[in-house]
Amino acid sequence: MEQENSEKQNLERTSGSQKTGLQVQSAGSKKEEYAIILDFLPYGYPLENKMMPLAQAIGLKNLTLLQLVPRRGMKFEVGQKVYIGDGKREEVQYILGRCPREKLTETSKMQLEEFITKIVGEEEARFVKFFNEAQPINTRLHQFELLPGFGKKHMRAILDAREEKPFDSFEEIRKRVHNVPDPKKAIEKRIIAELTEIQRQNLFII
């Protein structure tokens, strides 16, 4: 119980900069149960005096960047899927907290791009839903305009098209909306930006 409370406090303490925003895909989101290892640092961060092994990882459900401490003697492989839920954890001792974006290693950044490309492709319906449900942020700006390459003309064209019929796939969006930027790549770029840079508004990351 003490360890669980400590993990909760760590996550709350480090979540401030990422919780602001819209988080369209995160409504009703649940606690992360599995994470993918982005990088494993057997001796911790080089410039810190804590010789504690840890891993940088990303949650599968909410795409939360995390720092995980392995069980004694455990080593992680990049790309490994590990259980981080409330049940018995075989590989992870505890969750240290969210991983600050400024601490992401170069390996983590490279793996992050590969992971996001993969997850957006595998969970296409989850992200196509954004195009069917996105809303105005205020009277001057729509959520669509936060996607790289999307302007007001694209926004109006998408709104007109989805009024006729909801979108079923990225390919359908490209076919039905004239001159629209690649929706899959735009989603990927936006998620990467939200994970690695401070944004005034977030669409996908808690």
Secondary structure, 3 states (H helix, E strand, C coil): CHHHHHHHHHHHHCCHHHHCCCCHHHCCCCCCCEEEEEEEECCCCCCCCCCCCEEEEEECCCCCEEEEEECCCCCCCCCCEEECCCCCCCCEEEEEEECCHHHCCHHHHHHHHHHHHHHHHHCHHHHHHHHHHCCECCCCCEHHHHCCCCCHHHHHHHHHHHHHCCCCCHHHHHHHCCCCCCHHHHHHHHHHHHHHCCCCCCCCCC
